């Protein structure tokens, strides 16, 4: 068993690449071997530590609480006290020192394995020799939960803090070997499949954060299951590098410039609308005054027409007086002659007044017609002003709506994207620091080296069938052989 553990450990060391001298000239590697029941329950845990170097000191102190400690390299015994395992420095030289210890410490993850045969949940021990459709589910849960206060740069250089729950990233590799003589119709989503000889090797890579699960479905006959092997180590998942911070910053700046330009345009549109409103109000008053003037001219024209008609009638009546004045002249009376001349002079004045009245009426008629035409056109101009005001108002409202419903959400979205990017980068950096700080399972005071876990289930095998054993025939005496010869018996 010890040789097998050491062989597995060396394989793990090669896969992890543990070579390379640390600053203290001490190399440390910790491998945790775990035997699991077929349902994933822990049966026992053995921690194997490899130490090499001197570090320029007389002794090396490793930390951990074990039930037993065994040096598997030499006969050197450590000094153990209060969770410290002290080794003489010279015992770490050359190829180094291997020592192992049993522990009951809880693993930083949990594995659960369940089995369904033809749709019915069964125990692994019930599968041996069975035939049918088997479904195997392996669930993993990361228990390395911690709260961290993330600090990151938000928009406009503001520093924000966010309390976040994180899990130290763990990579799990689950491996199974399936003999094709037993298993067929194998369905293993997201698994890597490699055919080696007469066995199909399956391998899954999981990053439980905090949970992950794989499912295997296959058809089997006279079922057996080889032990499932699981390796676990602190490792970042393959997260692509994010290089969009500069582009998002440019996007935010561009949106803010556009918003500032729209704000100026909306202000100008509002000022123009106010001026046009005042102009329309003045035009309405002007058009109302023109209408009143036109109405007054129409009334004046009516009076002028009446005046002209009265003057014309007066002039006609006065013509009769002219005829009478001729009779007065004929009398030869100087006084009557003077009266007749006055009547004739009055006639000339009446004719001139009548002509003036007719000219006034004609002028008022022309003015009234012109003002009437202007008043009639003013209603159309007023309607045009109303249309202009409506269009300008729609423009101003549209600009405000564009800022409120278009640019503002766009800016908020870009700012949120920038903040999410900053938080994501801070989260990634914090996760990387958690991985780098995971040096030891047995004791966090071991602040150097690497740690990995190798787990193995029991597997399911066919029960051993008892073999028939031929019992040796008893040696016959000479007399028994003679009797058998004559009686026909063999023996």
GIGI-V61211 format. One record per residue. N is the residue number from 1. RES is the residue in one letter. D_FIRST is the distance of its C-alpha to the first C-alpha in Angstrom with 2 decimals. Layout:
# GIGI-V61211
n:res:d_first
N:RES:D_FIRST
N:RES:D_FIRST
This chain:
# GIGI-V61211
n:res:d_first
1:X:0.00
2:X:3.81
3:X:5.50
4:X:5.11
5:X:6.30
6:X:8.74
7:X:9.93
8:X:10.71
9:X:12.35
10:X:14.45
11:X:15.59
12:X:16.64
13:X:18.47
14:X:20.32
15:X:21.33
16:X:22.58
17:X:24.39
18:X:23.65
19:X:25.63
20:X:29.02
21:X:30.31
22:X:31.23
23:X:34.53
24:X:33.11
25:X:31.35
26:X:27.97
27:X:25.21
28:X:22.84
29:X:20.13
30:X:18.25
31:X:15.44
32:X:14.73
33:X:11.64
34:X:12.91
35:X:11.94
36:X:15.34
37:X:17.23
38:X:19.18
39:X:22.16
40:X:20.58
41:X:20.34
42:X:17.76
43:X:15.35
44:X:13.52
45:X:13.62
46:X:11.73
47:X:13.93
48:X:13.11
49:X:16.47
50:X:17.76
51:X:21.19
52:X:23.52
53:X:27.19
54:X:29.60
55:X:32.00
56:X:34.71
57:X:33.69
58:X:32.74
59:X:29.81
60:X:27.71
61:X:27.34
62:X:24.54
63:X:24.98
64:X:22.86
65:X:22.50
66:X:19.14
67:X:18.46
68:X:16.45
69:X:16.22
70:X:14.06
71:X:15.10
72:X:12.32
73:X:15.22
74:X:17.78
75:X:19.22
76:X:21.42
77:X:21.49
78:X:22.90
79:X:25.86
80:X:25.11
81:X:28.12
82:X:29.27
83:X:26.44
84:X:26.60
85:X:23.99
86:X:26.05
87:X:24.76
88:X:27.12
89:X:28.07
90:X:27.64
91:X:23.87
92:X:23.70
93:X:25.61
94:X:24.71
95:X:21.44
96:X:20.89
97:X:18.62
98:X:15.15
99:X:14.63
100:X:12.78
101:X:14.12
102:X:14.12
103:X:17.24
104:X:19.34
105:X:21.51
106:X:22.85
107:X:21.81
108:X:24.80
109:X:24.79
110:X:24.48
111:X:23.27
112:X:24.97
113:X:24.49
114:X:27.21
115:X:28.15
116:X:31.63
117:X:32.49
118:X:36.09
119:X:36.92
120:X:35.61
121:X:32.73
122:X:30.05
123:X:26.61
124:X:23.70
125:X:23.25
126:X:26.84
127:X:26.34
128:X:24.69
129:X:27.35
130:X:29.94
131:X:32.27
132:X:34.13
133:X:34.02
134:X:30.86
135:X:30.87
136:X:27.78
137:X:28.47
138:X:26.10
139:X:27.77
140:X:26.81
141:X:28.68
142:X:28.93
143:X:29.41
144:X:30.38
145:X:34.06
146:X:36.71
147:X:40.45
148:X:41.98
149:X:45.63
150:X:46.21
151:X:49.19
152:X:50.72
153:X:54.05
154:X:56.12
155:X:59.46
156:X:62.12
157:X:59.68
158:X:59.17
159:X:55.94
160:X:54.27
161:X:51.45
162:X:49.32
163:X:46.75
164:X:43.87
165:X:40.55
166:X:37.74
167:X:34.01
168:X:31.71
169:X:30.96
170:X:27.42
171:X:26.37
172:X:23.95
173:X:22.68
174:X:21.73
175:X:20.48
176:X:20.69
177:X:20.81
178:X:23.67
179:X:24.50
180:X:28.28
181:X:28.67
182:X:27.82
183:X:28.98
184:X:32.38
185:X:34.83
186:X:32.11
187:X:33.52
188:X:31.32
189:X:33.72
190:X:32.90
191:X:29.72
192:X:29.23
193:X:28.88
194:X:27.79
195:X:27.89
196:X:25.24
197:X:25.92
198:X:26.30
199:X:24.40
200:X:25.93
201:X:23.79
202:X:24.95
203:X:24.59
204:X:26.47
205:X:27.25
206:X:28.43
207:X:30.09
208:X:30.45
209:X:33.58
210:X:33.03
211:X:32.21
212:X:31.14
213:X:30.37
214:X:29.57
215:X:30.58
216:X:29.61
217:X:31.93
218:X:31.63
219:X:32.83
220:X:30.45
221:X:30.79
222:X:28.47
223:X:26.13
224:X:22.42
225:X:20.51
226:X:17.41
227:X:15.21
228:X:17.25
229:X:15.98
230:X:18.01
231:X:18.46
232:X:20.98
233:X:22.91
234:X:26.39
235:X:28.79
236:X:32.43
237:X:33.37
238:X:35.61
239:X:38.92
240:X:41.88
241:X:44.02
242:X:47.17
243:X:50.31
244:X:53.02
245:X:54.08
246:X:57.08
247:X:58.20
248:X:58.04
249:X:60.02
250:X:62.65
251:X:62.80
252:X:63.43
253:X:66.09
254:X:67.78
255:X:67.89
256:X:69.37
257:X:72.01
258:X:72.90
259:X:73.18
260:X:75.47
261:X:77.67
262:X:77.89
263:X:78.78
264:X:81.68
265:X:82.78
266:X:82.69
267:X:84.78
268:X:87.31
269:X:87.51
270:X:88.14
271:X:90.91
272:X:92.50
273:X:92.40
274:X:94.12
275:X:96.83
276:X:97.39
277:X:97.63
278:X:100.30
279:X:102.14
280:X:102.05
281:X:103.41
282:X:106.27
283:X:107.00
284:X:107.22
285:X:109.77
286:X:111.71
287:X:111.82
288:X:112.94
289:X:115.77
290:X:116.88
291:X:117.13
292:X:119.26
293:X:121.51
294:X:121.91
295:X:122.91
296:X:125.41
297:X:126.85
298:X:127.29
299:X:129.23
300:X:131.24
301:X:131.94
302:X:133.29
303:X:135.59
304:X:136.67
305:X:137.49
306:X:139.56
307:X:141.27
308:X:142.10
309:X:143.48
310:X:145.57
311:X:146.92
312:X:147.79
313:X:149.58
314:X:151.35
315:X:152.42
316:X:153.81
317:X:155.73
318:X:157.03
319:X:158.39
320:X:160.86
321:X:161.97
322:X:162.62
323:X:164.92
324:X:166.75
325:X:167.00
326:X:169.07
327:X:171.69
328:X:171.72
329:X:172.45
330:X:175.27
331:X:177.10
332:X:177.78
333:X:176.92
334:X:175.17
335:X:173.01
336:X:171.90
337:X:171.37
338:X:169.03
339:X:167.12
340:X:166.82
341:X:165.41
342:X:162.85
343:X:161.74
344:X:161.34
345:X:159.29
346:X:157.11
347:X:156.49
348:X:155.14
349:X:152.74
350:X:151.57
351:X:150.88
352:X:148.82
353:X:146.90
354:X:146.26
355:X:144.89
356:X:142.61
357:X:141.38
358:X:140.59
359:X:138.70
360:X:136.72
361:X:135.85
362:X:134.83
363:X:132.65
364:X:131.01
365:X:130.30
366:X:128.63
367:X:126.59
368:X:125.57
369:X:124.46
370:X:122.36
371:X:120.74
372:X:120.15
373:X:118.35
374:X:116.24
375:X:115.46
376:X:114.46
377:X:112.14
378:X:110.64
379:X:108.92
380:X:107.08
381:X:106.16
382:X:104.92
383:X:102.74
384:X:101.37
385:X:100.53
386:X:98.67
387:X:96.63
388:X:95.83
389:X:94.77
390:X:92.58
391:X:90.89
392:X:90.40
393:X:88.99
394:X:86.53
395:X:85.51
396:X:84.91
397:X:82.98
398:X:80.93
399:X:79.97
400:X:78.91
401:X:76.93
402:X:75.24
403:X:74.13
404:X:73.08
405:X:71.45
406:X:70.36
407:X:69.90
408:X:68.75
409:X:65.86
410:X:64.97
411:X:64.90
412:X:62.89
413:X:60.39
414:X:60.07
415:X:59.68
416:X:57.01
417:X:55.21
418:X:55.44
419:X:54.13
420:X:51.23
421:X:50.44
422:X:50.52
423:X:48.31
424:X:45.86
425:X:45.62
426:X:45.17
427:X:42.40
428:X:40.60
429:X:40.91
430:X:39.62
431:X:36.57
432:X:35.85
433:X:36.14
434:X:33.71
435:X:31.10
436:X:31.77
437:X:31.48
438:X:27.99
439:X:26.04
440:X:23.61
441:X:22.19
442:X:21.53
443:X:25.11
444:X:28.03
445:X:29.34
446:X:26.88
447:X:29.56
448:X:28.08
449:X:25.31
450:X:23.51
451:X:21.14
452:X:19.18
453:X:17.07
454:X:14.37
455:X:14.35
456:X:13.07
457:X:14.80
458:X:14.05
459:X:16.48
460:X:19.15
461:X:19.24
462:X:22.20
463:X:22.49
464:X:22.16
465:X:25.76
466:X:26.78
467:X:28.16
468:X:31.55
469:X:31.61
470:X:34.90
471:X:36.12
472:X:37.84
473:X:41.64
474:X:43.53
475:X:45.79
476:X:49.42
477:X:52.35
478:X:55.25
479:X:57.45
480:X:54.87
481:X:54.64
482:X:58.47
483:X:58.72
484:X:56.14
485:X:58.04
486:X:61.24
487:X:59.81
488:X:57.74
489:X:54.32
490:X:51.41
491:X:48.93
